[in-house]
């Protein structure tokens, strides 16, 4: 019988395998525009109207959920009601919040404070494309995301040369140092390279600088960057205007890894001047 007890004791001495960590939970806010694709209304705090509506919005939610499933890294809850979800009690359920939004989302002053406190405490924010076309009247949001949409001199379907400024960053490794990309390309106001870590930018030597609407005299057209906000992490990409981008595996990889960096799963420290 001694050998039986020896086997039992040995089995008890083996440490139990750690249970797999559950995927992080992500909230995807897709409140943008009127009911139909197109402009439909002016920017600003107009009840029931939030600027331009992107036709790809619902499809982007499907893609984001798929990315969470295939990566096994996060789960995605989707909302079109920022006011009901961006509050202290609900935000405690999430590691990161993702915006594909436009206009003045109807948050109260208290909800805005709670959202920023949650982010500064060490959570993640991911802005995709039109997230910089959001909250024009909230200076703290502008400072957090890093810039404000200021027209798109290169409209949807434009194919431009893009520079990959940090190929080692997790969301950038699928791209070479320079590549061509088809999308709608933004320029930004209230944006400075000194305040962010740039990931993607347009190559000014290969741009048609005679196009109407170009306002940046420094010709610095960043299209993706990261930064910190308190102990929180902020990731933004201006790509993703339509299905051409969302169907591209390279863009899907950028979004997936941007979320996984922002939600704290993947550690990659960046230096922001």
C-alpha positions as a LaTeX table, in Angstrom:
\begin{tabular}{lrrr}
\hline
Residue & $x$ (\AA) & $y$ (\AA) & $z$ (\AA) \\
\hline
Unk1 & 0.00 & 0.00 & 0.00 \\
Unk2 & 2.95 & 2.31 & 0.56 \\
Unk3 & 3.49 & 2.72 & $-3.17$ \\
Unk4 & $-0.14$ & 3.80 & $-3.62$ \\
Unk5 & 0.21 & 6.54 & $-1.04$ \\
Unk6 & 3.47 & 7.60 & $-2.65$ \\
Unk7 & 1.75 & 8.01 & $-6.00$ \\
Unk8 & $-1.07$ & 9.99 & $-4.40$ \\
Unk9 & 1.39 & 12.25 & $-2.56$ \\
Unk10 & 3.35 & 12.87 & $-5.75$ \\
Unk11 & 0.19 & 13.77 & $-7.63$ \\
Unk12 & $-0.82$ & 16.22 & $-4.94$ \\
Unk13 & 2.62 & 17.80 & $-5.05$ \\
Unk14 & 2.27 & 18.70 & $-8.74$ \\
Unk15 & 1.04 & 22.31 & $-8.99$ \\
Unk16 & $-2.28$ & 22.70 & $-10.73$ \\
Unk17 & $-2.13$ & 24.18 & $-14.20$ \\
Unk18 & $-3.17$ & 27.82 & $-14.20$ \\
Unk19 & $-6.55$ & 28.36 & $-15.77$ \\
Unk20 & $-6.39$ & 30.29 & $-19.05$ \\
Unk21 & $-6.94$ & 34.00 & $-18.49$ \\
Unk22 & $-10.33$ & 35.00 & $-19.88$ \\
Unk23 & $-10.26$ & 37.34 & $-22.90$ \\
Unk24 & $-10.32$ & 41.02 & $-22.11$ \\
Unk25 & $-13.61$ & 42.76 & $-22.65$ \\
Unk26 & $-13.86$ & 45.63 & $-25.16$ \\
Unk27 & $-16.68$ & 48.11 & $-25.76$ \\
Unk28 & $-17.15$ & 49.25 & $-29.37$ \\
Unk29 & $-19.03$ & 52.56 & $-29.67$ \\
Unk30 & $-20.43$ & 53.08 & $-33.21$ \\
Unk31 & $-22.71$ & 56.07 & $-32.68$ \\
Unk32 & $-22.26$ & 58.15 & $-35.82$ \\
Unk33 & $-24.33$ & 60.11 & $-38.30$ \\
Unk34 & $-28.02$ & 60.07 & $-39.22$ \\
Unk35 & $-29.88$ & 56.91 & $-40.09$ \\
Unk36 & $-28.76$ & 56.82 & $-43.73$ \\
Unk37 & $-25.21$ & 56.96 & $-45.13$ \\
Unk38 & $-24.06$ & 60.44 & $-46.07$ \\
Unk39 & $-23.78$ & 63.80 & $-44.39$ \\
Unk40 & $-27.43$ & 64.45 & $-43.65$ \\
Unk41 & $-26.78$ & 67.06 & $-40.96$ \\
Unk42 & $-24.21$ & 69.53 & $-39.76$ \\
Unk43 & $-21.63$ & 68.77 & $-37.09$ \\
Unk44 & $-22.59$ & 69.86 & $-33.65$ \\
Unk45 & $-24.85$ & 69.00 & $-30.70$ \\
Unk46 & $-28.00$ & 68.38 & $-32.75$ \\
Unk47 & $-30.37$ & 65.86 & $-31.08$ \\
Unk48 & $-30.41$ & 62.56 & $-32.93$ \\
Unk49 & $-27.81$ & 63.67 & $-35.48$ \\
Unk50 & $-24.11$ & 63.02 & $-35.20$ \\
Unk51 & $-22.35$ & 64.19 & $-38.34$ \\
Unk52 & $-21.39$ & 61.87 & $-41.21$ \\
Unk53 & $-22.61$ & 58.30 & $-41.14$ \\
Unk54 & $-20.17$ & 55.74 & $-42.53$ \\
Unk55 & $-21.83$ & 52.96 & $-44.49$ \\
Unk56 & $-19.25$ & 50.48 & $-43.18$ \\
Unk57 & $-20.21$ & 51.05 & $-39.54$ \\
Unk58 & $-22.25$ & 47.89 & $-38.91$ \\
Unk59 & $-19.85$ & 45.78 & $-40.95$ \\
Unk60 & $-16.93$ & 47.06 & $-38.89$ \\
Unk61 & $-18.64$ & 45.73 & $-35.77$ \\
Unk62 & $-18.90$ & 42.30 & $-37.38$ \\
Unk63 & $-15.20$ & 42.39 & $-38.25$ \\
Unk64 & $-14.20$ & 43.50 & $-34.77$ \\
Unk65 & $-16.12$ & 40.67 & $-33.18$ \\
Unk66 & $-14.46$ & 38.21 & $-35.57$ \\
Unk67 & $-11.03$ & 39.54 & $-34.65$ \\
Unk68 & $-11.75$ & 38.96 & $-31.00$ \\
Unk69 & $-12.89$ & 35.40 & $-31.64$ \\
Unk70 & $-10.00$ & 34.40 & $-33.93$ \\
Unk71 & $-7.36$ & 35.97 & $-31.69$ \\
Unk72 & $-8.98$ & 34.67 & $-28.48$ \\
Unk73 & $-7.66$ & 37.87 & $-26.95$ \\
Unk74 & $-10.81$ & 39.92 & $-26.39$ \\
Unk75 & $-14.59$ & 39.92 & $-26.60$ \\
Unk76 & $-16.55$ & 42.81 & $-28.08$ \\
Unk77 & $-19.77$ & 44.45 & $-26.93$ \\
Unk78 & $-21.23$ & 46.91 & $-29.47$ \\
Unk79 & $-23.28$ & 49.97 & $-28.62$ \\
Unk80 & $-24.88$ & 52.86 & $-30.47$ \\
Unk81 & $-25.68$ & 54.60 & $-27.17$ \\
Unk82 & $-22.62$ & 56.29 & $-25.69$ \\
Unk83 & $-24.62$ & 57.93 & $-22.91$ \\
Unk84 & $-25.87$ & 54.58 & $-21.60$ \\
Unk85 & $-22.45$ & 52.90 & $-21.60$ \\
Unk86 & $-19.69$ & 55.45 & $-20.95$ \\
Unk87 & $-20.26$ & 55.79 & $-17.23$ \\
Unk88 & $-18.33$ & 54.61 & $-14.21$ \\
Unk89 & $-20.53$ & 51.64 & $-13.34$ \\
Unk90 & $-20.51$ & 50.20 & $-16.86$ \\
Unk91 & $-16.91$ & 51.04 & $-17.76$ \\
Unk92 & $-15.54$ & 48.94 & $-14.90$ \\
Unk93 & $-16.46$ & 45.88 & $-17.01$ \\
Unk94 & $-14.04$ & 46.82 & $-19.80$ \\
Unk95 & $-10.31$ & 46.87 & $-20.46$ \\
Unk96 & $-10.65$ & 49.14 & $-23.49$ \\
Unk97 & $-13.15$ & 51.27 & $-25.40$ \\
Unk98 & $-13.07$ & 51.61 & $-29.20$ \\
Unk99 & $-14.65$ & 54.56 & $-31.04$ \\
Unk100 & $-15.96$ & 54.65 & $-34.60$ \\
Unk101 & $-17.98$ & 57.80 & $-34.00$ \\
Unk102 & $-18.78$ & 61.28 & $-35.27$ \\
Unk103 & $-20.19$ & 64.50 & $-33.86$ \\
Unk104 & $-21.11$ & 65.49 & $-30.34$ \\
Unk105 & $-22.07$ & 62.31 & $-28.52$ \\
Unk106 & $-24.67$ & 63.16 & $-25.86$ \\
Unk107 & $-22.59$ & 62.65 & $-22.72$ \\
Unk108 & $-23.22$ & 64.66 & $-19.60$ \\
Unk109 & $-20.39$ & 66.52 & $-17.88$ \\
Unk110 & $-20.36$ & 63.81 & $-15.19$ \\
Unk111 & $-20.12$ & 61.00 & $-17.77$ \\
Unk112 & $-17.23$ & 62.79 & $-19.46$ \\
Unk113 & $-15.38$ & 63.04 & $-16.14$ \\
Unk114 & $-16.00$ & 59.38 & $-15.39$ \\
Unk115 & $-14.82$ & 58.27 & $-18.82$ \\
Unk116 & $-11.57$ & 60.23 & $-18.55$ \\
Unk117 & $-10.96$ & 59.03 & $-14.99$ \\
Unk118 & $-11.45$ & 55.43 & $-16.13$ \\
Unk119 & $-8.96$ & 55.87 & $-18.97$ \\
Unk120 & $-6.35$ & 57.67 & $-16.89$ \\
Unk121 & $-6.53$ & 54.90 & $-14.30$ \\
Unk122 & $-4.84$ & 52.49 & $-16.71$ \\
Unk123 & $-7.34$ & 51.36 & $-19.32$ \\
Unk124 & $-7.26$ & 51.63 & $-23.12$ \\
Unk125 & $-8.79$ & 53.81 & $-25.80$ \\
Unk126 & $-8.76$ & 52.98 & $-29.52$ \\
Unk127 & $-9.95$ & 55.51 & $-32.07$ \\
Unk128 & $-10.60$ & 54.39 & $-35.63$ \\
Unk129 & $-10.91$ & 56.78 & $-38.58$ \\
Unk130 & $-13.77$ & 59.16 & $-37.70$ \\
Unk131 & $-13.03$ & 59.10 & $-33.96$ \\
Unk132 & $-11.16$ & 62.37 & $-34.56$ \\
Unk133 & $-14.36$ & 63.76 & $-36.12$ \\
Unk134 & $-15.97$ & 63.53 & $-32.67$ \\
Unk135 & $-16.45$ & 65.85 & $-29.68$ \\
Unk136 & $-15.38$ & 69.14 & $-31.24$ \\
Unk137 & $-16.62$ & 70.98 & $-28.15$ \\
Unk138 & $-14.74$ & 68.84 & $-25.58$ \\
Unk139 & $-11.12$ & 70.08 & $-25.30$ \\
Unk140 & $-10.04$ & 67.20 & $-23.04$ \\
Unk141 & $-11.12$ & 64.64 & $-25.63$ \\
Unk142 & $-9.16$ & 66.52 & $-28.29$ \\
Unk143 & $-6.07$ & 66.49 & $-26.07$ \\
Unk144 & $-6.54$ & 62.81 & $-25.27$ \\
Unk145 & $-6.91$ & 61.54 & $-28.84$ \\
Unk146 & $-4.18$ & 63.86 & $-30.11$ \\
Unk147 & $-5.75$ & 65.73 & $-33.03$ \\
Unk148 & $-8.89$ & 66.97 & $-34.78$ \\
Unk149 & $-10.15$ & 66.01 & $-38.23$ \\
Unk150 & $-9.51$ & 68.92 & $-40.60$ \\
Unk151 & $-10.79$ & 67.74 & $-43.97$ \\
Unk152 & $-9.67$ & 64.91 & $-46.26$ \\
Unk153 & $-7.89$ & 66.38 & $-49.28$ \\
Unk154 & $-7.50$ & 62.81 & $-50.56$ \\
Unk155 & $-11.00$ & 61.39 & $-50.85$ \\
Unk156 & $-12.20$ & 57.80 & $-50.52$ \\
Unk157 & $-10.52$ & 55.57 & $-53.08$ \\
Unk158 & $-7.27$ & 57.53 & $-53.09$ \\
Unk159 & $-4.15$ & 55.39 & $-53.34$ \\
Unk160 & $-1.16$ & 57.01 & $-51.64$ \\
Unk161 & 2.31 & 56.13 & $-50.44$ \\
Unk162 & 2.43 & 55.58 & $-46.68$ \\
Unk163 & 5.50 & 55.45 & $-44.44$ \\
Unk164 & 5.65 & 52.88 & $-41.63$ \\
Unk165 & 7.50 & 54.88 & $-38.99$ \\
Unk166 & 7.76 & 52.12 & $-36.38$ \\
Unk167 & 7.74 & 48.66 & $-38.01$ \\
Unk168 & 8.46 & 47.05 & $-34.63$ \\
Unk169 & 5.24 & 48.26 & $-33.02$ \\
Unk170 & 2.80 & 45.31 & $-32.74$ \\
Unk171 & 0.20 & 46.83 & $-35.05$ \\
Unk172 & 2.74 & 47.68 & $-37.77$ \\
Unk173 & 4.77 & 44.52 & $-38.34$ \\
Unk174 & 2.71 & 43.35 & $-41.32$ \\
Unk175 & 3.77 & 46.38 & $-43.37$ \\
Unk176 & 7.13 & 47.27 & $-44.97$ \\
Unk177 & 8.78 & 50.63 & $-44.36$ \\
Unk178 & 6.89 & 52.10 & $-47.31$ \\
Unk179 & 3.74 & 50.85 & $-49.03$ \\
Unk180 & 0.74 & 52.01 & $-51.02$ \\
Unk181 & $-2.70$ & 52.12 & $-49.42$ \\
Unk182 & $-6.22$ & 52.86 & $-50.68$ \\
Unk183 & $-8.48$ & 54.79 & $-48.32$ \\
Unk184 & $-9.83$ & 58.22 & $-47.44$ \\
Unk185 & $-6.91$ & 60.15 & $-45.92$ \\
Unk186 & $-7.33$ & 62.76 & $-43.21$ \\
Unk187 & $-5.30$ & 65.76 & $-42.25$ \\
Unk188 & $-5.43$ & 67.08 & $-38.68$ \\
Unk189 & $-5.44$ & 70.33 & $-36.82$ \\
Unk190 & $-4.37$ & 70.73 & $-33.18$ \\
Unk191 & $-1.94$ & 67.87 & $-33.83$ \\
Unk192 & 1.79 & 67.83 & $-33.17$ \\
Unk193 & 4.39 & 65.12 & $-33.69$ \\
Unk194 & 5.92 & 66.29 & $-30.42$ \\
Unk195 & 2.92 & 64.97 & $-28.47$ \\
Unk196 & 2.49 & 61.48 & $-29.94$ \\
Unk197 & 4.45 & 58.46 & $-31.15$ \\
Unk198 & 3.79 & 58.32 & $-34.89$ \\
Unk199 & 3.15 & 54.93 & $-36.51$ \\
Unk200 & 2.00 & 55.85 & $-40.04$ \\
Unk201 & 2.34 & 59.00 & $-42.12$ \\
Unk202 & 1.87 & 59.99 & $-45.74$ \\
Unk203 & 5.02 & 60.48 & $-47.80$ \\
Unk204 & 4.95 & 64.24 & $-48.62$ \\
Unk205 & 7.42 & 63.76 & $-51.48$ \\
Unk206 & 4.83 & 61.64 & $-53.31$ \\
Unk207 & 1.75 & 63.77 & $-52.61$ \\
Unk208 & $-0.03$ & 66.13 & $-54.93$ \\
Unk209 & 0.28 & 69.25 & $-52.78$ \\
Unk210 & $-1.90$ & 71.28 & $-55.16$ \\
Unk211 & $-5.09$ & 69.54 & $-54.07$ \\
Unk212 & $-7.73$ & 71.83 & $-52.54$ \\
Unk213 & $-8.16$ & 71.59 & $-48.79$ \\
Unk214 & $-4.51$ & 71.05 & $-47.85$ \\
Unk215 & $-3.86$ & 73.25 & $-44.82$ \\
Unk216 & $-0.84$ & 71.79 & $-43.05$ \\
Unk217 & 2.07 & 73.94 & $-44.10$ \\
Unk218 & 4.56 & 71.57 & $-42.46$ \\
Unk219 & 3.38 & 68.75 & $-44.75$ \\
Unk220 & 3.30 & 66.37 & $-41.79$ \\
Unk221 & 0.34 & 64.10 & $-42.46$ \\
Unk222 & 0.30 & 61.41 & $-39.78$ \\
Unk223 & $-2.32$ & 58.69 & $-40.11$ \\
Unk224 & $-1.73$ & 56.55 & $-37.04$ \\
Unk225 & $-0.14$ & 57.15 & $-33.65$ \\
Unk226 & $-0.08$ & 56.11 & $-30.00$ \\
Unk227 & 0.34 & 57.97 & $-26.74$ \\
Unk228 & $-0.34$ & 57.70 & $-23.02$ \\
Unk229 & $-3.12$ & 59.41 & $-21.10$ \\
Unk230 & $-2.24$ & 59.22 & $-17.45$ \\
Unk231 & $-1.66$ & 55.50 & $-16.93$ \\
Unk232 & $-3.96$ & 54.76 & $-19.88$ \\
Unk233 & $-2.95$ & 53.87 & $-23.44$ \\
Unk234 & $-4.32$ & 55.58 & $-26.56$ \\
Unk235 & $-4.11$ & 54.10 & $-30.06$ \\
Unk236 & $-5.47$ & 55.90 & $-33.13$ \\
Unk237 & $-5.59$ & 55.00 & $-36.82$ \\
Unk238 & $-7.13$ & 57.26 & $-39.46$ \\
Unk239 & $-7.53$ & 54.34 & $-41.86$ \\
Unk240 & $-10.81$ & 52.46 & $-42.16$ \\
Unk241 & $-13.20$ & 54.66 & $-44.15$ \\
Unk242 & $-14.92$ & 51.87 & $-46.05$ \\
Unk243 & $-15.07$ & 48.16 & $-46.71$ \\
Unk244 & $-11.94$ & 48.23 & $-48.86$ \\
Unk245 & $-9.94$ & 48.81 & $-45.69$ \\
Unk246 & $-11.97$ & 46.59 & $-43.36$ \\
Unk247 & $-11.63$ & 43.64 & $-45.76$ \\
Unk248 & $-7.84$ & 44.06 & $-45.93$ \\
Unk249 & $-5.96$ & 41.62 & $-43.64$ \\
Unk250 & $-3.25$ & 44.21 & $-42.95$ \\
Unk251 & $-5.76$ & 46.73 & $-41.62$ \\
Unk252 & $-7.53$ & 44.05 & $-39.59$ \\
Unk253 & $-4.17$ & 43.18 & $-38.07$ \\
Unk254 & $-3.52$ & 46.82 & $-37.26$ \\
Unk255 & $-6.85$ & 47.13 & $-35.45$ \\
Unk256 & $-6.48$ & 43.84 & $-33.59$ \\
Unk257 & $-2.98$ & 44.56 & $-32.33$ \\
Unk258 & $-3.85$ & 48.17 & $-31.56$ \\
Unk259 & $-6.60$ & 46.93 & $-29.27$ \\
Unk260 & $-4.36$ & 44.34 & $-27.66$ \\
Unk261 & $-1.75$ & 47.02 & $-26.93$ \\
Unk262 & $-4.32$ & 49.49 & $-25.63$ \\
Unk263 & $-6.11$ & 46.97 & $-23.40$ \\
Unk264 & $-2.81$ & 46.09 & $-21.73$ \\
Unk265 & $-2.31$ & 42.55 & $-23.04$ \\
Unk266 & 0.74 & 43.37 & $-25.16$ \\
Unk267 & 3.46 & 45.50 & $-23.64$ \\
Unk268 & 5.38 & 47.78 & $-25.97$ \\
Unk269 & 6.59 & 50.99 & $-24.34$ \\
Unk270 & 6.67 & 54.06 & $-26.54$ \\
Unk271 & 8.52 & 57.29 & $-26.07$ \\
Unk272 & 6.40 & 60.39 & $-26.41$ \\
Unk273 & 8.49 & 63.57 & $-26.44$ \\
\hline
\end{tabular}
